């Protein structure tokens, strides 16, 4: 919609319709659907091997990183053992020390250097695909034998660095972030189910 946006029911309806149309594009994007299933399996395999997820992004993507980590460490659909996932956006002492001593571009790379082990999964969120601190972290992760996943939009250098790319079919930041939120929930649902659903089957009725 063009600016300014009138504060009316019609504006609300138009924005909801735009979001719904974007999700229909996601549904029609066979490459995205296939890549999402592949990433879910990559995460399941990493967890079964005793590895962990490291997740990072800036701004709204930082919130998505923390959301993803929280759903895995706590729970998503049902009670089960916690899964190791670290949002690299939350430790203010580490963030300010690294930013002060090494610069903002190294904010996540330094944490990856310290925390990542071969076989871990690094998930970098960037709506532009060009967030320099996320790219630096992905470069560092690759050098340490870490599997790299990008949650992004249609463009950016992150496509070149990631092993698996989950690119939203949009160049509009709000829609891209809405897509990331949906993909995070889908990944959590599939990971949790694959690892623990057999232990949480309902008791058969007589």
MARPATOR-435194 format. One record per residue: residue number from 1; residue in three letters; x, z, y of N, C-alpha, C in turn. Coordinates in Angstrom, 3 decimals, padded with zeros to 6 digits, always signed. Each point is the difference from the previous one (the first is absolute). Layout:
# residues N
   seq   type        n.x        n.z        n.y       ca.x       ca.z       ca.y        c.x        c.z        c.y
   NUM    Ala          X          Z          Y          X          Z          Y          X          Z          Y
...
This chain:
# residues 206
   seq   type        n.x        n.z        n.y       ca.x       ca.z       ca.y        c.x        c.z        c.y
     1    Unk   +000.843   +000.000   -001.194   -000.843   +000.000   +001.194   +000.881   +000.000   +001.249
     2    Unk   -000.497   -000.631   +001.052   +000.757   -000.043   +001.246   -000.247   +001.266   +000.813
     3    Unk   +000.989   +000.353   +000.823   -000.104   +001.160   +000.878   -000.681   -000.399   +001.301
     4    Unk   -000.686   +000.927   +000.684   -000.238   +001.393   -000.424   -001.121   +000.076   -001.041
     5    Unk   +000.026   +001.084   -000.749   -001.023   +000.212   -001.021   -001.110   +000.882   +000.564
     6    Unk   -001.215   -000.507   +000.077   -001.100   +000.855   +000.454   -000.294   +001.080   -001.039
     7    Unk   -000.332   +001.176   +000.468   -000.307   +001.109   -000.906   -001.468   -000.099   -000.379
     8    Unk   -000.264   -000.788   -001.036   -001.366   -000.261   -000.434   -000.053   -000.014   -001.527
     9    Unk   -001.209   +000.105   -000.528   -000.196   -000.125   -001.440   +000.503   -001.349   -000.497
    10    Unk   -000.197   -001.033   +000.790   +000.408   -001.342   -000.407   +001.512   -000.093   -000.147
    11    Unk   +000.727   +000.686   +000.875   +001.460   -000.001   -000.113   +000.439   +000.697   -001.278
    12    Unk   -000.617   +001.129   -000.285   +000.318   +000.713   -001.238   -000.268   -000.895   -001.198
    13    Unk   -001.142   -000.645   -000.012   -000.363   -000.878   -001.118   +000.982   -001.154   -000.134
    14    Unk   +000.435   -000.561   +001.118   +000.936   -001.121   -000.037   +001.351   +000.429   -000.558
    15    Unk   +000.456   +001.193   +000.365   +001.284   +000.489   -000.502   -000.079   +000.336   -001.488
    16    Unk   -001.125   +000.565   -000.436   -000.183   +000.260   -001.435   -000.031   -001.325   -000.755
    17    Unk   -000.669   -000.989   +000.552   -000.073   -001.307   -000.647   +001.380   -000.637   -000.100
    18    Unk   +000.814   +000.156   +001.036   +001.352   -000.551   -000.023   +000.831   +000.669   -001.089
    19    Unk   -000.135   +001.318   -000.122   +000.709   +000.728   -001.047   -000.468   -000.432   -001.379
    20    Unk   -001.308   -000.177   -000.154   -000.540   -000.427   -001.295   +000.491   -001.401   -000.355
    21    Unk   +000.071   -000.875   +000.983   +000.496   -001.360   -000.249   +001.464   +000.029   -000.419
    22    Unk   +000.772   +000.890   +000.603   +001.405   +000.144   -000.388   +000.114   +000.452   -001.453
    23    Unk   -000.823   +000.952   -000.407   +000.066   +000.464   -001.391   -000.445   -001.091   -000.967
    24    Unk   -000.880   -000.876   +000.434   -000.360   -001.146   -000.835   +001.198   -000.939   -000.156
    25    Unk   +000.813   -000.128   +001.051   +001.217   -000.808   -000.121   +000.980   +000.658   -000.959
    26    Unk   +000.081   +001.322   +000.033   +000.829   +000.705   -000.973   -000.476   -000.286   -001.416
    27    Unk   -001.306   +000.060   -000.192   -000.575   -000.218   -001.320   +000.278   -001.408   -000.515
    28    Unk   +000.063   -000.963   +000.897   +000.244   -001.390   -000.391   +001.488   -000.321   -000.149
    29    Unk   +000.867   +000.928   +000.397   +001.453   -000.231   -000.017   +000.541   +000.358   -001.380
    30    Unk   +000.050   -000.986   -000.894   +000.406   +000.273   -001.377   +001.440   +000.512   -000.072
    31    Unk   +000.858   -000.491   +000.860   +001.390   +000.463   -000.013   +000.074   +001.483   +000.352
    32    Unk   -000.785   +000.434   +000.982   -000.021   +001.406   +000.378   -000.541   +000.865   -001.125
    33    Unk   -001.078   -000.435   -000.629   -000.584   +000.779   -001.096   +001.004   +000.141   -001.149
    34    Unk   +000.654   -001.096   -000.344   +000.968   +000.032   -001.094   +001.197   +000.874   +000.350
    35    Unk   +000.496   -000.128   +001.230   +001.152   +000.803   +000.413   -000.344   +001.480   +000.017
    36    Unk   -001.216   +000.341   +000.380   -000.416   +001.406   +000.026   -000.018   +000.581   -001.406
    37    Unk   -000.533   -000.745   -000.955   +000.008   +000.468   -001.385   +001.430   +000.147   -000.518
    38    Unk   +000.862   -000.941   +000.366   +001.403   +000.078   -000.418   +000.671   +001.241   +000.563
    39    Unk   -000.237   +000.289   +001.283   +000.606   +001.177   +000.626   -000.512   +001.285   -000.644
    40    Unk   -001.286   +000.041   -000.316   -000.528   +001.181   -000.687   +000.746   +000.228   -001.310
    41    Unk   +000.241   -001.065   -000.755   +000.728   +000.137   -001.265   +001.451   +000.406   +000.235
    42    Unk   +000.613   -000.541   +001.038   +001.377   +000.392   +000.354   +000.068   +001.505   +000.272
    43    Unk   -000.971   +000.504   +000.735   -000.022   +001.434   +000.301   -000.238   +000.828   -001.259
    44    Unk   -000.907   -000.435   -000.846   -000.261   +000.705   -001.265   +001.262   +000.031   -000.851
    45    Unk   +000.681   -001.131   -000.109   +001.228   -000.055   -000.794   +001.073   +000.923   +000.575
    46    Unk   +000.102   +000.039   +001.327   +000.978   +000.881   +000.636   -000.313   +001.463   -000.302
    47    Unk   -001.267   +000.371   +000.096   -000.377   +001.382   -000.295   +000.259   +000.337   -001.465
    48    Unk   -000.312   -000.898   -000.893   +000.244   +000.265   -001.419   +001.485   +000.156   -000.305
    49    Unk   +000.845   -000.623   +000.820   +001.444   +000.107   -000.187   +000.594   +001.212   +000.710
    50    Unk   -000.854   +000.796   +000.661   +000.478   +001.202   +000.688   +000.449   -000.232   +001.420
    51    Unk   -000.426   -001.124   +000.596   +000.399   -000.313   +001.372   -001.083   +000.388   +001.000
    52    Unk   +000.184   -000.371   +001.257   -000.894   +000.426   +001.078   -000.225   -001.133   +000.987
    53    Unk   -000.947   +000.223   +000.917   -000.267   -000.921   +001.091   +000.512   +000.578   +001.305
    54    Unk   +000.598   -000.843   +000.824   +000.384   +000.322   +001.371   -000.763   -000.967   +000.902
    55    Unk   -000.642   +000.511   +001.056   -000.929   -000.810   +000.783   +000.289   +000.207   +001.479
    56    Unk   +000.004   -001.094   +000.777   +000.332   +000.130   +001.420   -000.711   -001.047   +000.833
    57    Unk   -000.268   +000.357   +001.255   -000.569   -000.915   +000.980   -000.026   +000.679   +001.357
    58    Unk   -000.364   -000.720   +001.021   -000.037   +000.502   +001.374   -001.435   +000.052   +000.526
    59    Unk   -000.282   +000.979   +000.832   -001.309   +000.071   +000.648   -001.126   +000.133   -001.005
    60    Unk   -000.976   -000.914   +000.065   -001.091   +000.029   -000.964   +000.498   -000.171   -001.417
    61    Unk   +001.075   -000.746   -000.169   +000.579   -000.181   -001.332   +000.669   +001.276   -000.497
    62    Unk   +000.464   +000.854   +000.919   +000.502   +001.315   -000.405   -001.135   +000.838   -000.569
    63    Unk   -001.163   -000.084   +000.646   -001.167   +000.716   -000.518   -000.397   -000.528   -001.374
    64    Unk   +000.086   -001.317   -000.196   -000.310   -000.576   -001.309   +001.018   +000.438   -001.051
    65    Unk   +001.269   +000.110   +000.395   +001.031   +000.472   -000.928   -000.306   +001.420   -000.456
    66    Unk   -000.381   +000.851   +000.944   -000.323   +001.389   -000.338   -001.275   +000.083   -000.834
    67    Unk   -000.962   -000.845   +000.301   -001.238   -000.054   -000.772   +000.307   -000.370   -001.454
    68    Unk   +000.795   -001.044   -000.209   +000.363   -000.451   -001.330   +000.701   +001.119   -000.768
    69    Unk   +000.978   +000.616   +000.631   +000.749   +001.083   -000.640   -000.912   +001.164   -000.358
    70    Unk   -000.881   +000.376   +000.912   -000.888   +001.145   -000.236   -000.925   -000.236   -001.190
    71    Unk   -000.533   -001.222   -000.122   -000.910   -000.290   -001.107   +000.718   +000.106   -001.347
    72    Unk   +001.294   -000.349   -000.025   +000.760   +000.053   -001.245   +000.456   +001.415   -000.328
    73    Unk   +000.490   +000.712   +000.987   +000.492   +001.365   -000.235   -001.158   +000.948   -000.317
    74    Unk   -001.101   -000.149   +000.709   -001.152   +000.889   -000.213   -000.884   -000.563   -001.108
    75    Unk   -000.940   -000.849   +000.359   -000.895   -000.634   -000.970   -000.765   -001.095   +000.723
    76    Unk   -000.561   -000.910   -000.785   -000.830   -001.047   +000.582   -001.435   +000.162   -000.491
    77    Unk   -000.288   -000.417   -001.242   -001.363   +000.083   -000.522   -000.250   +001.256   -000.827
    78    Unk   +001.039   +000.536   -000.640   -000.220   +001.130   -000.898   +001.257   +000.854   -000.088
    79    Unk   -000.171   +001.213   -000.520   +001.125   +000.914   -000.150   +000.950   -000.509   -001.073
    80    Unk   +001.292   +000.103   +000.292   +001.046   -000.416   -000.949   +001.327   +000.507   +000.568
    81    Unk   +001.096   -000.104   -000.755   +001.298   +000.430   +000.535   +000.378   -000.809   +001.237
    82    Unk   +000.715   +000.642   +000.905   +000.448   -000.687   +001.205   +001.036   -001.062   -000.307
    83    Unk   +000.004   -001.038   +000.819   +000.963   -001.092   -000.140   +000.985   +000.038   +001.158
    84    Unk   +001.298   -000.188   -000.270   +001.007   +000.104   +001.069   -000.042   -001.199   +000.949
    85    Unk   -000.355   +000.266   +001.235   -000.020   -001.017   +001.052   +000.392   +000.684   +001.307
    86    Unk   +000.881   -000.641   +000.749   +000.508   +000.590   +001.238   -000.257   -000.962   +001.152
    87    Unk   -000.733   +000.457   +001.008   -000.146   -000.757   +001.246   +001.204   +000.334   +000.880
    88    Unk   +000.765   -001.001   +000.375   +001.223   +000.219   +000.771   -000.277   +000.149   +001.492
    89    Unk   -001.225   +000.350   +000.342   -000.460   +000.060   +001.389   -000.309   +001.419   +000.460
    90    Unk   +000.227   +000.992   -000.847   -000.602   +001.312   +000.240   +000.968   +001.115   +000.384
    91    Unk   +001.272   -000.127   -000.323   +000.961   +001.084   +000.230   +000.575   -000.141   +001.405
    92    Unk   -000.543   +000.746   +000.956   +000.402   -000.182   +001.397   +001.465   +000.342   +000.237
    93    Unk   +000.528   +000.968   -000.714   +001.416   +000.332   +000.177   +000.884   -001.152   -000.471
    94    Unk   -000.313   -000.559   -001.160   +000.774   -001.147   -000.494   -000.179   -001.205   +000.915
    95    Unk   -001.238   -000.265   +000.423   -000.255   -001.162   +000.833   +000.744   +000.082   +001.331
    96    Unk   -000.034   +001.167   +000.635   +000.667   +000.128   +001.294   +001.516   +000.029   -000.144
    97    Unk   +000.498   +000.598   -001.072   +001.450   +000.002   -000.223   +000.513   -001.419   -000.250
    98    Unk   -000.684   -000.727   -000.880   +000.425   -001.363   -000.306   -000.137   -000.893   +001.232
    99    Unk   -001.137   +000.118   +000.704   -000.198   -000.796   +001.202   +001.065   +000.286   +001.048
   100    Unk   +000.351   +001.263   +000.162   +000.994   +000.388   +000.995   +001.406   -000.443   -000.394
   101    Unk   +000.351   +000.170   -001.278   +001.368   -000.239   -000.448   +000.265   -001.450   -000.396
   102    Unk   -001.020   -000.685   -000.521   +000.219   -001.343   -000.538   -000.852   -001.074   +000.670
   103    Unk   -001.018   +000.415   +000.735   -000.887   -000.961   +000.641   -001.290   -000.192   -000.771
   104    Unk   -001.030   -000.445   +000.727   -001.334   -000.132   -000.587   -000.022   -000.998   -001.155
   105    Unk   +000.845   -001.000   +000.053   +000.002   -001.002   -001.068   +000.386   +000.586   -001.356
   106    Unk   +000.738   +001.100   +000.001   +000.457   +000.599   -001.260   -000.915   +001.116   -000.481
   107    Unk   -001.138   +000.165   +000.669   -000.884   +001.135   -000.252   -000.380   +000.142   -001.466
   108    Unk   -000.339   -001.099   -000.632   -000.424   +000.039   -001.394   +001.136   -000.336   -000.961
   109    Unk   +000.915   -000.854   +000.430   +001.105   -000.405   -000.881   +000.848   +001.200   -000.401
   110    Unk   +000.236   +000.891   +000.946   +000.817   +001.177   -000.321   -000.697   +000.874   -001.038
   111    Unk   -001.303   +000.140   +000.104   -000.740   +000.791   -000.982   -000.011   -000.681   -001.362
   112    Unk   -000.124   -001.320   -000.006   +000.086   -000.736   -001.263   +001.371   +000.229   -000.634
   113    Unk   +001.040   -000.096   +000.799   +001.364   +000.237   -000.502   +000.106   +001.367   -000.667
   114    Unk   -000.614   +000.993   +000.590   +000.117   +001.371   -000.510   -000.909   +000.267   -001.190
   115    Unk   -001.182   -000.601   -000.026   -001.042   +000.410   -000.945   -000.252   -000.977   -001.145
   116    Unk   +000.308   -001.276   +000.201   -000.385   -001.017   -000.983   +000.975   -000.057   -001.163
   117    Unk   -000.551   -000.327   -001.157   +000.776   -000.202   -001.217   -000.419   -001.333   -000.623
   118    Unk   +000.874   -000.641   -000.776   -000.376   -001.263   -000.636   -001.297   +000.143   -000.793
   119    Unk   -000.865   -000.975   +000.146   -001.293   +000.035   -000.682   -001.118   +000.588   +000.825
   120    Unk   +000.327   +000.663   +001.127   -001.039   +000.456   +000.918   -000.669   -001.221   +000.641
   121    Unk   -001.119   +000.246   +000.671   -000.718   -001.059   +000.712   -000.057   +000.374   +001.482
   122    Unk   +000.457   -000.908   +000.866   -000.134   +000.186   +001.444   -001.130   -000.887   +000.499
   123    Unk   -000.964   +000.593   +000.691   -001.122   -000.737   +000.586   +000.175   +000.017   +001.515
   124    Unk   +000.219   -001.166   +000.581   +000.140   -000.122   +001.442   -001.232   -000.627   +000.615
   125    Unk   -000.598   +000.695   +000.965   -001.194   -000.502   +000.683   +000.383   -000.492   +001.389
   126    Unk   -000.368   -001.240   +000.304   +000.276   -000.562   +001.323   -001.017   -001.095   +000.276
   127    Unk   -000.858   +000.208   +000.988   -001.013   -001.020   +000.291   +000.644   -001.277   +000.522
   128    Unk   +001.096   +000.121   +000.746   +000.698   -001.175   +000.518   +000.916   -000.625   -001.037
   129    Unk   +000.441   +000.812   -000.962   +001.001   -000.461   -000.953   +001.406   +000.031   +000.551
   130    Unk   +000.173   +000.525   +001.208   +001.311   -000.009   +000.653   +000.433   +001.372   +000.513
   131    Unk   -000.609   +001.074   -000.479   +000.398   +001.341   +000.442   +001.429   +000.254   -000.463
   132    Unk   +000.903   +000.140   +000.944   +001.423   -000.011   -000.343   +000.402   +001.179   -000.865
   133    Unk   -000.612   +001.160   +000.244   +000.375   +001.148   -000.847   -000.526   -000.150   -001.421
   134    Unk   -001.126   -000.673   -000.174   -000.507   -000.267   -001.348   +000.885   -001.037   -000.694
   135    Unk   +000.410   -001.033   +000.724   +000.884   -001.013   -000.580   +001.335   +000.609   -000.413
   136    Unk   +000.560   +000.859   +000.851   +001.273   +000.662   -000.336   -000.169   +000.859   -001.248
   137    Unk   -001.117   +000.694   -000.101   -000.250   +000.829   -001.182   -000.116   -000.861   -001.247
   138    Unk   -000.631   -001.155   +000.131   -000.152   -000.887   -001.149   +001.357   -000.555   -000.433
   139    Unk   +000.841   -000.341   +000.957   +001.356   -000.454   -000.328   +000.770   +001.095   -000.728
   140    Unk   -000.116   +001.225   +000.494   +000.674   +001.124   -000.638   -000.546   +000.225   -001.406
   141    Unk   -001.305   -000.063   -000.139   -000.630   +000.204   -001.303   +000.489   -001.035   -001.008
   142    Unk   +000.041   -001.254   +000.405   +000.449   -001.056   -000.909   +001.429   +000.252   -000.457
   143    Unk   +000.833   +000.497   +000.894   +001.401   +000.254   -000.353   +000.148   +001.132   -001.006
   144    Unk   -001.045   +000.823   -000.150   +000.042   +001.141   -000.912   -000.826   -000.225   -001.272
   145    Unk   -000.425   -001.225   -000.232   -000.763   -000.291   -001.209   -001.425   +000.482   +000.042
   146    Unk   -000.568   +000.083   +001.205   -001.380   +000.445   +000.194   -000.896   -001.223   +000.122
   147    Unk   -001.165   +000.040   -000.619   -000.978   -001.093   +000.071   -000.693   +000.068   +001.354
   148    Unk   -000.096   -001.132   +000.700   -000.538   -000.012   +001.359   -001.344   -000.719   +000.059
   149    Unk   -000.966   +000.685   +000.597   -001.353   -000.528   +000.176   -000.312   -000.049   +001.492
   150    Unk   -000.529   -001.129   +000.459   -000.411   -000.136   +001.395   -001.510   -000.018   +000.101
   151    Unk   -000.534   +000.820   +000.895   -001.391   -000.083   +000.435   +000.051   -000.517   +001.430
   152    Unk   -000.518   -001.199   +000.232   +000.263   -000.657   +001.267   -001.128   -000.964   +000.349
   153    Unk   +000.228   -000.789   +001.056   -000.900   -001.075   +000.365   +000.576   -001.324   -000.469
   154    Unk   -000.259   -001.039   +000.767   +000.385   -001.342   -000.440   +001.444   -000.369   +000.331
   155    Unk   +000.610   +000.683   +000.929   +001.325   -000.425   +000.440   +001.053   +001.074   -000.153
   156    Unk   +001.205   -000.363   +000.424   +001.071   +000.981   +000.084   +001.053   -000.126   -001.078
   157    Unk   +001.155   +000.578   +000.303   +001.151   -000.072   -000.899   -000.194   +000.835   -001.256
   158    Unk   -000.947   +000.934   +000.034   -000.224   +000.867   -001.156   -000.353   -000.819   -001.246
   159    Unk   -000.587   -001.181   +000.195   -000.334   -000.867   -001.130   +001.254   -000.403   -000.770
   160    Unk   +001.120   -000.134   +000.708   +001.251   -000.436   -000.627   +000.688   +001.131   -000.759
   161    Unk   -000.246   +001.234   +000.399   +000.742   +001.132   -000.544   -000.700   +000.680   -001.172
   162    Unk   -001.317   -000.092   -000.053   -000.754   +000.751   -001.006   +000.012   -000.706   -001.345
   163    Unk   -000.023   +000.795   -001.064   -000.194   -000.545   -001.342   -001.453   -000.397   -000.223
   164    Unk   -000.905   +000.742   +000.613   -001.436   -000.256   -000.130   -000.629   +000.089   +001.384
   165    Unk   -000.776   -001.013   +000.374   -000.590   -000.074   +001.337   -001.520   +000.045   -000.104
   166    Unk   -000.587   +000.985   +000.664   -001.455   +000.109   +000.117   -000.346   -000.348   +001.450
   167    Unk   -000.226   -001.285   +000.235   -000.212   -000.506   +001.356   -001.489   -000.160   +000.273
   168    Unk   -000.496   +000.676   +001.022   -001.406   -000.090   +000.356   -000.287   -001.366   +000.634
   169    Unk   -001.148   -000.595   -000.288   -000.332   -001.322   +000.541   -000.495   +000.080   +001.444
   170    Unk   +000.877   +000.483   +000.883   -000.359   +000.156   +001.406   +001.263   +000.158   +000.828
   171    Unk   -000.090   -000.304   +001.288   +001.064   +000.290   +000.957   -000.463   +001.038   +001.024
   172    Unk   -001.179   +000.573   -000.207   -000.599   +000.962   +000.929   +000.290   +001.410   -000.495
   173    Unk   +000.747   +000.773   +000.787   +000.484   +001.304   -000.458   -001.097   +000.916   -000.534
   174    Unk   -001.134   +000.173   +000.691   -001.030   +000.891   -000.566   -000.489   -000.439   -001.371
   175    Unk   -000.190   -001.311   -000.199   -000.445   -000.476   -001.305   +001.092   +000.210   -001.051
   176    Unk   +001.244   -000.270   +000.353   +001.101   +000.213   -000.944   +000.037   +001.460   -000.445
   177    Unk   -000.138   +000.922   +000.948   +000.041   +001.422   -000.347   -001.199   +000.399   -000.854
   178    Unk   -001.168   -000.579   +000.268   -001.161   +000.273   -000.858   +000.274   -000.487   -001.422
   179    Unk   +000.633   -001.157   -000.113   +000.353   -000.509   -001.317   +000.998   +000.891   -000.706
   180    Unk   +000.971   +000.506   +000.735   +000.977   +000.912   -000.599   -000.679   +001.243   -000.545
   181    Unk   -000.955   +000.537   +000.745   -000.721   +001.186   -000.476   -000.734   -000.268   -001.297
   182    Unk   -000.627   -001.170   -000.085   -000.710   -000.363   -001.232   +000.976   -000.178   -001.159
   183    Unk   +001.115   -000.682   +000.233   +000.989   -000.212   -001.057   +000.575   +001.323   -000.473
   184    Unk   +000.265   +000.920   +000.919   +000.494   +001.331   -000.391   -000.979   +000.669   -000.950
   185    Unk   -001.281   -000.043   +000.315   -001.003   +000.610   -000.884   -000.059   -000.703   -001.351
   186    Unk   +000.092   -001.310   +000.002   -000.021   -000.740   -001.262   +001.208   +000.371   -000.854
   187    Unk   +001.174   +000.043   +000.612   +001.203   +000.377   -000.743   -000.125   +001.411   -000.567
   188    Unk   -000.468   +000.934   +000.816   -000.154   +001.380   -000.483   -000.960   +000.060   -001.178
   189    Unk   -001.102   -000.716   +000.096   -000.991   +000.016   -001.085   +000.601   -000.535   -001.292
   190    Unk   +000.726   -001.117   +000.080   +000.546   -000.608   -001.204   +001.149   +000.815   -000.574
   191    Unk   +000.860   +000.543   +000.867   +001.120   +000.819   -000.476   -000.517   +001.252   -000.697
   192    Unk   -000.910   +000.703   +000.648   -000.547   +001.236   -000.546   -000.709   -000.263   -001.327
   193    Unk   -000.790   -001.055   -000.057   -000.728   -000.311   -001.220   +000.948   -000.363   -001.134
   194    Unk   +000.997   -000.837   +000.293   +000.926   -000.434   -001.045   +000.771   +001.166   -000.590
   195    Unk   +000.353   +000.961   +000.838   +000.842   +001.103   -000.457   -000.780   +001.144   -000.622
   196    Unk   -001.259   +000.213   +000.452   -000.679   +001.243   -000.379   -001.429   -000.147   -000.496
   197    Unk   -000.590   -001.191   +000.067   -001.415   -000.113   -000.349   -000.271   +000.423   -001.435
   198    Unk   +000.923   -000.290   -000.915   -000.215   +000.353   -001.408   -000.144   +001.497   -000.190
   199    Unk   +000.600   +000.788   +000.895   -000.083   +001.449   -000.083   -001.254   +000.548   +000.656
   200    Unk   -000.766   -000.846   +000.659   -001.169   +000.470   +000.754   -001.262   -000.748   -000.416
   201    Unk   -000.091   -000.356   -001.263   -001.222   -000.626   -000.501   -001.107   +001.051   -000.110
   202    Unk   -001.244   -000.377   +000.347   -001.108   +000.961   -000.144   -000.227   +000.350   -001.465
   203    Unk   -000.393   +001.229   -000.228   -000.283   +000.446   -001.365   -001.211   -000.762   -000.541
   204    Unk   +000.058   -000.476   -001.255   -001.164   -000.703   -000.563   -001.195   +000.940   -000.124
   205    Unk   -001.160   -000.576   +000.247   -001.231   +000.795   -000.106   -000.531   -000.089   -001.439
   206    Unk   -000.692   +001.060   -000.436   -000.543   +000.022   -001.361   -001.169   -000.951   -000.109
